[in-house]
Amino acid sequence: MAAATHLLSHSPSLPKTLNHPLTQNPFSKFPILPLKPSQNVFKRHSLSIKAVLSQNPAKTLTPTFQHCFTKSPDGFLYCEDTKVQDIMEKVEKRPFYLYSKPQITRNVEAYTEALEGLKNSIIGYAIKANNNFKILQHLKKLGCGAVLVSGNELELALRAGFDPTKCIFNGNGKILEDLIIAAQEGVFVNVDSEFDLENIVAAARIAGRKVNVLLRINPDVDPQVHPYVATGNKNSKFGIRNEKLQWFLDAVKAHPNELKLVGAHCHLGSTITKVRELVLSRNLNLIIEPGRSLIANTCCLVNHVTGVKTNGTKNFVVIDGSMAELIRPSLYDAYQHIELVSPAPPDAEVSTFDVVGPVCESADFLGKERKLPTPAKGTGLVVHDAGAYCMSMASTYNLKMRPPEYWVTNC
Ligand SMILES: *Cc1c(COP(=O)(O)O)cnc(C)c1O
């Protein structure tokens, strides 16, 4: 089986000159994934990187959990059957995201298995986690629906071929224009507030179609996660208060021509283990909304070491990647594992480093206090679990270009 690495998407190259009128953003609204995918952007570049089957460490893992990134006994990091170092030598020299297509498939299959026996259940992939067009098409092909939080995500999902009746439009600030598209296309819409309900009714009238709605209930649970990603507690901006539930039920009933109540929605509910019994006993249709658990572990950000320095008290590994390409450590204090892609020379001293980028911010770090062999200039360094909320949050701060994305396809 020959593994191949394909270009998933490509940032536009820098314009020849930067003298664009200031009102015109030289980086289009969708620099990576234009809603109208041009042939050029999605052209597959087969890198025809040879598989090294005899050295594939993944083959020795148990079949129940197979992870795409493995350090083989030769000290090199592999993505499936492909040496990451080899990929680095084939592609242009700048930070890039590297995905495993087979890992995406395995992750979806794990969910599909878990939902076996629950008919009409939907795996609604949360597109905000990663909106790469090819990845979306792949997830759609595997049977996923989509969870959307903006009109552009809705349009992208439709272009990727998602079945609108497997799509859910979510959010606390949905605007009328986007709700009209949702109504026209027949996607499920969550009701988040009084004004949201008003807008959904208006959208239904304009579109001339009844909208299937779910009430987004605030379960008021403390998920014990970083406050920025806690969405289901009392202080959250999302969802409907329990005391107001009856009001919303009555309000939906009062608009029989515009709204049809088809369910309830909550994010970060606590009783995950009891869901199966609940769904079966009441003959419900279950929609789950995984984002990061489908995509985070399928990818790493591949960087090059620019140099190593010390300020007297701290050691730094400076890489070409930064908070512009991957902001989760800076934004959420997220821990993402870091390692080198190639074996360190035997004389390399192991030290504790902060791994930082070149961006002019003290918050520009990818990892703090990481024990690593002192890397030589140019060494490949990966930041793991970079499939979710990394590329989709990448910016062009400091005029860094958004990184290209590649995937290993194994076929
Ligand atoms: C972001 C989001 C998700 C996905 O969250 P993950 O932590 O990535 O799994 C699911 N549902 C809704 C409504 C969301 O906003």
The ligand as an ORCA input file, in Angstrom:
! r2SCAN-3c Opt
* xyz 0 1
  C     -18.425     24.017     19.199
  C     -19.669     23.239     19.336
  C     -19.606     21.851     19.343
  C     -18.322     21.070     19.241
  O     -17.541     21.183     20.385
  P     -16.210     20.299     20.519
  O     -15.686     20.658     21.854
  O     -15.308     20.671     19.415
  O     -16.642     18.870     20.413
  C     -20.800     21.175     19.448
  N     -21.980     21.804     19.535
  C     -22.062     23.158     19.537
  C     -23.373     23.803     19.623
  C     -20.913     23.910     19.436
  O     -20.993     25.246     19.427
*
